[in-house]
Structures are given as structure tokens and as C-alpha cells.
């Protein structure tokens, strides 16, 4: 099992993504794209926290 954690550099107490990833999550293209989408959102939100004082709210995954 692996774990993905995304935090902005400036605010280490803010966690924007904390997700356990199992091999089953990478077995098909749709699941892979969903993991990458959530990771992309978290990285973008981490970057945005460095540009503003407000922490972005959590994103809601799109419906499949």
C-alpha cells in the first residue's frame, strides 16, 4: 500500500490530500485518471495557498 500526502510548503499543518492508493486503483485507465485528477487538484491548491492567505476548500470529485 502507498500513501499520497500533499501539503503546501508554507503551511505544513494544512493537508490538501491524504489518500491511500492500492494497486487496484491503478488497474484500469479510468481509476488511474481519477487518482491523477485528485493529485492535480491538490497540487494546484497547494500552489494557490502560497499566493493567498486563504486555504482553498476541498474539491469534490466529478461524477463518472
N, C-alpha and C positions, 0 to 999 in steps of 0.2 A: 504494500500500500504506500502511496505517496501522498503528500500534502502540499497544497499551494497556499501560500500566505502572501498577501500584498499589503504593504503599509507605505505611506509616504515617508520620505527621508526626514522631513522636518518634524513630523508628529508620530513618533514611534508607538504611541499609545492608541492610535487610530488604526483599526483593521478594516480594510475595504473588501478583502476577500479572504476567507479561511475555508478551504474546501478539500475534502479527501477525494482522491482520484484513484479509482480501481481500474485494472485492465479492461473490465467490461465497458468502461466509459470511453474507451478508445477502439473498440472493436468494429464500429461502423462509422461511416462518414458523418452522419447526422449528429451522433453523440460527440464525435471529435469537434465538429464545428460549434456545438453548444458550449463545450468546455473552453474553446478558444474565444468565443464571444464573451463569456463571463470574465475571462482573464483580460481581454482587451478593455472591457468596461472598467475593471478595477485599476488597470494601469493608467487609463485616461483620467479616472477620478483622482488617483494619487498625484498625477501631474497637475491637475486642477487645484488641489489643495495647496500646492506651492505658490499658486498665483492669486489665491484669495484666502481670506481668513475663515470663510465658511467651509465646513466639511460637507461634501455632497451627500445627499441621501442615497439609500440603497436603490439599486436598479432592480426592476422586475423582469425576469426572463420572458422573452417573447413566446407566444403560443406556437406549438408545432402543428 
